[in-house]
């Protein structure tokens, strides 16, 4: 269920049944010449939608508010927001989703800037220190598949494969053919190593493990309630 599409009665009923909300968080950032600028958030959004089908709950609209992006290296069409803004947004979002009645809040990050992730982690700690009641998970999606070799890259083998699986019409590998320099791509060459099959396989692992974690969090939340 997409939160923005729900009527008041519908969200009230869903919170009673499954008080879970997924927040896909990304950036508006250069991802090579073959992927769209919103890749991070769109990828996280698609994973959240798969997970919510199995856990119930709702999916919050994707966020394109990134810190520590490729803007610092001069890449075009990239939006760089401040650390303070990212932290403040995460904190206020947690507080308001808690107030609505969600018991489990998942912030799934498709943007991996270390400082960006640290800002969100600090917001979670502050939320808890101020009496936050919900169970919170704030992680990049690759943490669920590190044992499969996926430790996060940028528009390379893994991100391209995952995005290719979810949005095949939006991936344009052909625009990289013949290029000597792959601008803004960090990791294994997607021309040689990316595929929809790989994307499907790693998404299956990520979603399975995310769903298992969320179900455990819901059990823990029910004990506290």
VOBA-1610 file (N, C-alpha, C; in pm, whole numbers, padded with zeros to 5 digits, always signed):
BEGIN
Unk+00083-00119+00000Unk+00000+00000+00000Unk+00087+00125+00000Unk+00057+00218-00087Unk+00129+00344-00092Unk+00058+00444-00002Unk+00131+00497+00093Unk+00071+00582+00196Unk-00005+00700+00137Unk+00051+00760+00032Unk-00012+00880-00023Unk-00144+00851-00093Unk-00170+00725-00123Unk-00293+00689-00193Unk-00408+00651-00099Unk-00379+00641+00029Unk-00478+00588+00123Unk-00573+00695+00177Unk-00697+00653+00194Unk-00795+00736+00264Unk-00771+00722+00415Unk-00817+00818+00495Unk-00797+00810+00640Unk-00839+00676+00700Unk-00956+00624+00660Unk-01005+00498+00716Unk-00915+00382+00673Unk-00862+00389+00553Unk-00776+00281+00504Unk-00644+00275+00580Unk-00583+00390+00606Unk-00457+00388+00679Unk-00480+00351+00825Unk-00594+00394+00880Unk-00629+00358+01018Unk-00642+00206+01031Unk-00710+00144+00936Unk-00730+00000+00940Unk-00598-00074+00921Unk-00513-00024+00831Unk-00385-00093+00805Unk-00292-00082+00924Unk-00292+00030+00992Unk-00208+00044+01112Unk-00254-00053+01221Unk-00384-00074+01230Unk-00434-00171+01328Unk-00389-00313+01294Unk-00389-00345+01164Unk-00351-00479+01120Unk-00200-00499+01116Unk-00132-00403+01055Unk+00013-00414+01033Unk+00075-00276+01051Unk+00115-00239+01172Unk+00167-00104+01197Unk+00312-00087+01152Unk+00333-00107+01022Unk+00468-00104+00963Unk+00471+00002+00853Unk+00578+00081+00850Unk+00595+00177+00740Unk+00738+00167+00688Unk+00749+00163+00556Unk+00879+00160+00488Unk+00905+00297+00426Unk+01024+00350+00448Unk+01063+00480+00393Unk+01182+00460+00298Unk+01161+00466+00167Unk+01272+00453+00073Unk+01347+00586+00062Unk+01477+00583+00087Unk+01554+00709+00092Unk+01669+00702-00007Unk+01674+00800-00095Unk+01781+00804-00193Unk+01832+00945-00216Unk+01873+00971-00339Unk+01926+01103-00375Unk+01888+01132-00519Unk+01910+01255-00559Unk+01898+01292-00700Unk+02042+01312-00746Unk+02095+01211-00816Unk+02240+01206-00834Unk+02279+01135-00964Unk+02387+01182-01023Unk+02445+01118-01141Unk+02474+00971-01112Unk+02425+00886-01201Unk+02453+00742-01192Unk+02496+00690-01328Unk+02607+00744-01375Unk+02655+00705-01506Unk+02566+00761-01616Unk+02597+00721-01737Unk+02518+00766-01851Unk+02410+00665-01888Unk+02396+00562-01807Unk+02302+00454-01840Unk+02187+00439-01741Unk+02193+00511-01628Unk+02089+00500-01525Unk+02031+00638-01495Unk+01906+00644-01451Unk+01843+00773-01420Unk+01895+00834-01291Unk+01875+00963-01278Unk+01925+01037-01161Unk+01862+00988-01031Unk+01739+00941-01037Unk+01669+00898-00916Unk+01689+00752-00881Unk+01790+00690-00939Unk+01812+00546-00922Unk+01808+00500-00777Unk+01878+00571-00690Unk+01886+00528-00549Unk+01749+00511-00485Unk+01668+00615-00495Unk+01537+00612-00430Unk+01442+00515-00499Unk+01447+00511-00632Unk+01359+00421-00707Unk+01390+00275-00676Unk+01518+00244-00663Unk+01561+00109-00627Unk+01509+00071-00488Unk+01531+00160-00390Unk+01485+00134-00254Unk+01332+00122-00250Unk+01266+00206-00326Unk+01119+00204-00332Unk+01069+00068-00382Unk+01129+00018-00488Unk+01086-00110-00544Unk+01106-00224-00445Unk+01216-00221-00372Unk+01242-00324-00271Unk+01139-00314-00159Unk+01110-00192-00116Unk+01009-00173-00010Unk+00873-00225-00055Unk+00838-00200-00180Unk+00709-00247-00231Unk+00702-00399-00232Unk+00812-00465-00262Unk+00814-00611-00257Unk+00796-00659-00112Unk+00865-00595-00021Unk+00859-00637+00119Unk+00719-00616+00178Unk+00657-00502+00147Unk+00527-00471+00207Unk+00420-00570+00162Unk+00438-00629+00045Unk+00343-00730-00002Unk+00340-00851+00092Unk+00449-00874+00162Unk+00461-00992+00248Unk+00444-00961+00397Unk+00462-00835+00435Unk+00451-00801+00578Unk+00326-00720+00609Unk+00263-00664+00506Unk+00160-00566+00532Unk+00224-00433+00567Unk+00142-00334+00592Unk+00193-00201+00622Unk+00182-00111+00502Unk+00258-00001+00504Unk+00252+00097+00396Unk+00392+00138+00355Unk+00401+00193+00235Unk+00527+00247+00185Unk+00514+00399+00172Unk+00605+00470+00235Unk+00609+00616+00228Unk+00664+00657+00091Unk+00629+00775+00041Unk+00684+00820-00087Unk+00837+00828-00083Unk+00904+00794-00191Unk+01051+00799-00194Unk+01105+00939-00165Unk+01217+00943-00093Unk+01284+01070-00063Unk+01409+01082-00150Unk+01426+01199-00208Unk+01542+01224-00294Unk+01631+01331-00230Unk+01660+01313-00102Unk+01734+01412-00024Unk+01867+01351+00017Unk+01970+01370-00064Unk+02097+01306-00040Unk+02206+01400+00009Unk+02290+01347+00096Unk+02409+01417+00145Unk+02530+01332+00107Unk+02643+01396+00085Unk+02766+01330+00037Unk+02739+01258-00096Unk+02698+01335-00192Unk+02670+01286-00327Unk+02789+01318-00419Unk+02776+01284-00546Unk+02881+01313-00643Unk+02886+01461-00682Unk+02798+01541-00623Unk+02803+01686-00643Unk+02940+01741-00604Unk+02999+01682-00498Unk+03128+01731-00449Unk+03239+01708-00551Unk+03217+01617-00646Unk+03316+01591-00751Unk+03281+01660-00882Unk+03179+01745-00876Unk+03145+01825-00992Unk+03052+01760-01092Unk+02990+01647-01056Unk+02899+01583-01150Unk+02770+01665-01163Unk+02719+01677-01283Unk+02602+01762-01306Unk+02471+01696-01265Unk+02367+01778-01259Unk+02230+01732-01235Unk+02216+01659-01101Unk+02306+01689-01008Unk+02309+01622-00879Unk+02277+01723-00769Unk+02186+01686-00679Unk+02147+01775-00571Unk+02213+01730-00441Unk+02281+01823-00375Unk+02351+01795-00250Unk+02286+01875-00138Unk+02229+01804-00040Unk+02167+01869+00074Unk+02260+01861+00195Unk+02234+01940+00295Unk+02323+01945+00410Unk+02303+01827+00503Unk+02406+01798+00577Unk+02400+01692+00678Unk+02291+01722+00780Unk+02286+01848+00822Unk+02186+01888+00922Unk+02045+01867+00872Unk+02022+01896+00745Unk+01888+01877+00689Unk+01850+01729+00687Unk+01943+01644+00644Unk+01915+01500+00640Unk+01884+01447+00780Unk+01964+01487+00876Unk+01940+01441+01013Unk+01807+01492+01066Unk+01779+01620+01043Unk+01655+01678+01094Unk+01533+01616+01028Unk+01542+01593+00899Unk+01430+01531+00828Unk+01404+01391+00881Unk+01511+01315+00901Unk+01496+01179+00952Unk+01433+01180+01092Unk+01481+01270+01178Unk+01428+01276+01314Unk+01281+01314+01316Unk+01244+01419+01244Unk+01105+01462+01244Unk+01014+01359+01179Unk+01065+01292+01078Unk+00985+01188+01013Unk+00960+01072+01109Unk+01063+01030+01180Unk+01045+00923+01280Unk+00943+00964+01385Unk+00955+01084+01435Unk+00865+01130+01541Unk+00720+01135+01493Unk+00699+01180+01370Unk+00562+01193+01322Unk+00502+01059+01280Unk+00583+00970+01226Unk+00532+00836+01193Unk+00499+00759+01320Unk+00579+00779+01423Unk+00551+00721+01555Unk+00417+00775+01607Unk+00399+00907+01599Unk+00276+00968+01650Unk+00152+00919+01577Unk+00167+00887+01448Unk+00054+00834+01371Unk+00011+00698+01422Unk+00109+00622+01473Unk+00076+00491+01527Unk+00158+00375+01474Unk+00258+00401+01390Unk+00342+00293+01339Unk+00432+00240+01449Unk+00443+00108+01458Unk+00526+00043+01558Unk+00661-00002+01503Unk+00669-00016+01371Unk+00793-00054+01304Unk+00816+00045+01190Unk+00933+00109+01192Unk+00968+00206+01088Unk+01098+00160+01023Unk+01093+00139+00892Unk+01210+00096+00817Unk+01253+00208+00724Unk+01373+00260+00743Unk+01432+00355+00648Unk+01531+00274+00565Unk+01494+00249+00441Unk+01581+00171+00352Unk+01656+00268+00261Unk+01785+00273+00279Unk+01867+00370+00206Unk+01924+00310+00078Unk+01894+00375-00033Unk+01952+00334-00160Unk+02072+00419-00196Unk+02097+00523-00115Unk+02214+00610-00132Unk+02311+00576-00020Unk+02438+00551-00055Unk+02532+00493+00041Unk+02638+00586+00097Unk+02628+00716+00070Unk+02729+00805+00126Unk+02746+00779+00275Unk+02868+00751+00318Unk+02891+00714+00459Unk+02840+00821+00555Unk+02867+00946+00522Unk+02823+01055+00610Unk+02672+01072+00606Unk+02612+01042+00492Unk+02466+01045+00480Unk+02405+00941+00574Unk+02458+00821+00571Unk+02408+00713+00658Unk+02431+00747+00805Unk+02545+00808+00835Unk+02574+00845+00974Unk+02475+00949+01025Unk+02436+01042+00940Unk+02339+01145+00980Unk+02205+01082+01017Unk+02163+00984+00938Unk+02036+00916+00967Unk+02049+00832+01094Unk+02162+00766+01112Unk+02184+00687+01235Unk+02180+00777+01358Unk+02236+00895+01348Unk+02232+00989+01461Unk+02089+01032+01491Unk+02010+01049+01386Unk+01870+01086+01405Unk+01794+00975+01478Unk+01823+00851+01443Unk+01758+00737+01510Unk+01795+00736+01659Unk+01921+00759+01690Unk+01964+00762+01830Unk+01896+00875+01907Unk+01885+00991+01844Unk+01819+01104+01910Unk+01670+01075+01929Unk+01610+01015+01828Unk+01468+00977+01838Unk+01445+00885+01957Unk+01532+00787+01975Unk+01520+00694+02087Unk+01543+00766+02220Unk+01642+00855+02222Unk+01674+00926+02347Unk+01562+01019+02391Unk+01478+01058+02295Unk+01366+01147+02327Unk+01236+01071+02349Unk+01247+00942+02369Unk+01129+00864+02404Unk+01059+00796+02289Unk+01123+00787+02173Unk+01062+00721+02059Unk+01022+00579+02092Unk+00903+00539+02052Unk+00849+00409+02091Unk+00861+00302+01983Unk+00873+00342+01859Unk+00872+00245+01749Unk+01005+00171+01739Unk+00999+00050+01685Unk+01118-00022+01647Unk+01166+00038+01515Unk+01295+00072+01506Unk+01346+00140+01388Unk+01462+00062+01327Unk+01456+00048+01196Unk+01567-00010+01120Unk+01604+00091+01013Unk+01729+00140+01014Unk+01774+00236+00914Unk+01905+00185+00856Unk+01898+00127+00736Unk+02015+00062+00675Unk+02011+00076+00522Unk+02127+00066+00458Unk+02127+00052+00312Unk+02086-00090+00277Unk+02029-00109+00160Unk+01975-00242+00127Unk+02082-00348+00115Unk+02206-00308+00084Unk+02309-00410+00062Unk+02347-00488+00188Unk+02313-00437+00307Unk+02350-00509+00429Unk+02286-00647+00435Unk+02180-00667+00360Unk+02113-00796+00361Unk+02174-00896+00263Unk+02275-00851+00186Unk+02333-00942+00086Unk+02484-00930+00078Unk+02547-00885+00185Unk+02693-00871+00183Unk+02763-01005+00167Unk+02703-01110+00221Unk+02765-01242+00207Unk+02756-01294+00064Unk+02679-01229-00018Unk+02668-01266-00160Unk+02764-01184-00247Unk+02841-01098-00181Unk+02937-01016-00253Unk+02892-00874-00278Unk+02769-00843-00240Unk+02715-00709-00263Unk+02744-00621-00142Unk+02839-00532-00156Unk+02876-00444-00045Unk+02851-00298-00080Unk+02771-00277-00184Unk+02741-00142-00228Unk+02839-00097-00335Unk+02789-00045-00446Unk+02872+00016-00549Unk+02798+00139-00599Unk+02845+00198-00706Unk+02776+00316-00759Unk+02759+00301-00909Unk+02637+00266-00949Unk+02602+00253-01091Unk+02683+00145-01162Unk+02741+00055-01084Unk+02823-00051-01141Unk+02746-00183-01147Unk+02817-00293-01128Unk+02757-00426-01142Unk+02628-00444-01063Unk+02630-00411-00934Unk+02517-00445-00847Unk+02400-00351-00864Unk+02426-00221-00854Unk+02314-00127-00868Unk+02250-00138-01006Unk+02333-00153-01107Unk+02278-00166-01242Unk+02193-00292-01254Unk+02240-00402-01198Unk+02165-00529-01206Unk+02031-00518-01136Unk+02030-00462-01015Unk+01906-00449-00940Unk+01808-00358-01014Unk+01860-00245-01061Unk+01771-00152-01130Unk+01721-00212-01261Unk+01805-00285-01329Unk+01769-00351-01454Unk+01656-00452-01432Unk+01663-00519-01320Unk+01557-00616-01287Unk+01423-00546-01265Unk+01425-00438-01189Unk+01299-00368-01157Unk+01248-00280-01272Unk+01338-00213-01339Unk+01299-00112-01438Unk+01376-00133-01569Unk+01351-00241-01640Unk+01433-00271-01759Unk+01431-00162-01867Unk+01320-00093-01881Unk+01312+00009-01986Unk+01390+00136-01952Unk+01437+00147-01829Unk+01508+00267-01785Unk+01659+00248-01780Unk+01706+00130-01817Unk+01850+00102-01817Unk+01900+00105-01961Unk+02007+00182-01986Unk+02058+00198-02122Unk+02207+00167-02128Unk+02238+00039-02114Unk+02376-00007-02121Unk+02440+00034-02254Unk+02359+00041-02359Unk+02413+00073-02491Unk+02483+00209-02493Unk+02449+00296-02399Unk+02511+00428-02396Unk+02653+00424-02338Unk+02692+00307-02288Unk+02827+00291-02235Unk+02919+00219-02334Unk+02861+00160-02437Unk+02939+00082-02532Unk+03040+00172-02604Unk+03164+00126-02603Unk+03270+00200-02671Unk+03332+00311-02588Unk+03282+00334-02469Unk+03337+00439-02383Unk+03468+00392-02319Unk+03571+00473-02326Unk+03697+00440-02260Unk+03691+00475-02112Unk+03616+00578-02080Unk+03600+00621-01940Unk+03453+00613-01900Unk+03427+00542-01790Unk+03291+00533-01739Unk+03275+00637-01629Unk+03214+00748-01662Unk+03205+00861-01571Unk+03103+00835-01459Unk+03150+00846-01335Unk+03061+00832-01220Unk+03018+00690-01193Unk+03094+00593-01239Unk+03064+00452-01212Unk+03178+00397-01127Unk+03144+00345-01008Unk+03246+00298-00916Unk+03213+00154-00875Unk+03296+00062-00922Unk+03274-00080-00899Unk+03300-00157-01027Unk+03256-00281-01031Unk+03277-00365-01149Unk+03201-00311-01270Unk+03265-00314-01382Unk+03211-00264-01508Unk+03074-00327-01537Unk+02967-00246-01540Unk+02834-00303-01563Unk+02817-00364-01702Unk+02900-00320-01797Unk+02890-00377-01932Unk+02928-00525-01933Unk+03017-00562-01842Unk+03067-00699-01838Unk+02998-00783-01731Unk+02955-00719-01623Unk+02913-00796-01505Unk+02767-00781-01464Unk+02697-00681-01515Unk+02557-00660-01474Unk+02461-00742-01559Unk+02352-00785-01497Unk+02247-00856-01571Unk+02118-00853-01492Unk+02007-00870-01560Unk+01878-00877-01492Unk+01870-01001-01404Unk+01930-01110-01448Unk+01927-01233-01368Unk+01998-01213-01234Unk+02112-01145-01237Unk+02184-01117-01113Unk+02098-01027-01025Unk+02034-00927-01085Unk+01948-00838-01008Unk+01835-00914-00941Unk+01772-01003-01014Unk+01663-01082-00958Unk+01711-01168-00841Unk+01828-01229-00857Unk+01880-01317-00752Unk+01911-01240-00624Unk+01977-01125-00636Unk+02014-01051-00516Unk+01892-00985-00453Unk+01796-00940-00533Unk+01673-00883-00477Unk+01598-00988-00396Unk+01595-01109-00445Unk+01527-01216-00372Unk+01587-01235-00233Unk+01720-01232-00226Unk+01788-01246-00096Unk+01758-01127-00006Unk+01769-01007-00061Unk+01745-00885+00017Unk+01604-00882+00073Unk+01506-00909-00011Unk+01367-00902+00033Unk+01338-01010+00136Unk+01384-01132+00114Unk+01362-01240+00212Unk+01415-01201+00349Unk+01534-01149+00353Unk+01598-01117+00482Unk+01538-00991+00544Unk+01500-00896+00462Unk+01434-00776+00514Unk+01300-00813+00576Unk+01224-00896+00507Unk+01093-00939+00558Unk+01109-01013+00691Unk+01207-01100+00698Unk+01232-01175+00822Unk+01265-01079+00936Unk+01349-00979+00908Unk+01387-00882+01010Unk+01267-00800+01055Unk+01185-00756+00963Unk+01068-00674+00997Unk+00969-00754+01081Unk+00949-00878+01048Unk+00859-00962+01127Unk+00910-00979+01270Unk+01041-00992+01286Unk+01099-01002+01419Unk+01079-00870+01496Unk+01096-00760+01426Unk+01077-00629+01489Unk+00933-00609+01533Unk+00841-00658+01453Unk+00698-00644+01488Unk+00666-00726+01613Unk+00726-00844+01623Unk+00707-00926+01742Unk+00760-00854+01865Unk+00877-00792+01849Unk+00937-00719+01961Unk+00851-00600+01999Unk+00799-00532+01900Unk+00712-00417+01927Unk+00586-00456+02000Unk+00531-00574+01968Unk+00408-00621+02032Unk+00433-00653+02180Unk+00555-00694+02214Unk+00589-00723+02353Unk+00590-00593+02434Unk+00645-00488+02372Unk+00654-00359+02441Unk+00515-00299+02458Unk+00432-00314+02354Unk+00295-00260+02361Unk+00215-00328+02468
//
